[in-house]
Amino acid sequence: MQIKDETISIDNFEQFFAGLVGENGSDYIIIDSNSHMNLFYKMDALANGQRFSFHRTYKGADYKDYDLDVGWYLRDLEVLEPFKNTLVIVKKTDLPTLVKTSTDDVPNVEYKDESDSMNGTAKISMIINPNYESRFDKRATVTRLRL
């Protein structure tokens, strides 16, 4: 995937978003990583008078927010650092997918013994391969937006 970086002020987001997606907001997803865009712009109304939902939309686009400072399982991944405090706008058809790499549903499990009897240490690693790989369109362009 190719990443197109943009920097705009929060005041210009609505105009920028409309220019990017046009009338096809439902074909896109907004991934918010600590930019807290939902505090500045009103999300679409929820169905049936709901007051709260984890599934929110903005101008038809699905909106997902992740707080990278709190998510213990994401906080230490260096690869996510460039995405902190950004919005990523992706066309749904360009999202990566998981594809099976084997015909059975059984993951491969391997053990690696790295124990050292001379030092009296025991170290055993377990490697689990779930037989899935991530595939994406290398020509796809996503927009990373800093507000």
Residue pairs with C-beta under 8 A, 6 or more apart in sequence:
1 94
1 96
1 136
1 137
1 138
1 140
1 141
1 142
2 138
2 139
2 140
2 141
2 142
3 141
3 142
3 143
3 144
4 141
4 142
4 143
4 144
5 144
5 146
6 16
6 143
6 144
6 145
6 146
7 145
7 146
7 147
8 16
8 145
8 146
8 147
9 147
10 37
10 40
10 147
13 37
13 40
13 41
13 145
13 147
14 41
16 145
17 25
17 58
17 59
17 61
17 89
18 59
20 89
20 143
21 27
21 28
21 59
21 61
21 89
24 60
25 57
25 58
25 59
25 60
25 61
26 57
26 60
26 61
27 61
27 91
27 92
27 93
28 60
28 61
28 62
28 89
28 90
28 91
28 92
29 61
29 62
29 63
29 64
29 89
29 90
29 92
29 95
30 37
30 58
30 61
30 62
30 63
30 64
30 87
30 88
30 89
31 64
31 65
31 66
31 87
31 88
31 89
31 90
32 38
32 63
32 64
32 65
32 66
32 87
33 65
33 66
33 67
33 68
33 80
33 83
33 84
33 85
33 86
33 87
33 88
34 66
34 67
34 68
34 69
34 84
34 85
34 86
35 85
35 86
35 87
35 145
35 146
35 147
36 65
37 58
37 87
37 147
38 56
38 58
38 63
38 65
41 58
43 56
43 57
43 58
43 63
44 56
44 57
44 58
44 59
44 60
46 52
46 53
46 56
55 62
56 62
56 63
57 63
61 89
62 92
66 74
68 74
68 75
68 80
68 83
68 84
69 75
74 80
82 144
83 144
85 146
86 144
86 145
86 146
87 144
87 145
87 147
88 142
88 143
88 144
88 145
89 142
89 143
89 145
90 140
90 142
90 143
91 140
91 142
94 136
94 137
94 140
94 141
94 142
95 136
96 134
96 135
96 136
97 134
97 135
97 136
98 132
98 133
98 134
98 135
99 132
99 133
99 134
99 135
100 131
100 132
101 131
101 132
101 133
102 131
104 131
105 131
106 131
107 128
107 129
107 130
107 131
108 128
108 129
108 131
109 126
109 127
109 128
109 129
110 126
110 127
110 129
111 124
111 125
111 126
111 127
112 124
112 125
112 126
112 127
113 123
113 124
114 123
114 124
114 125
115 121
115 122
115 123
115 124
116 123
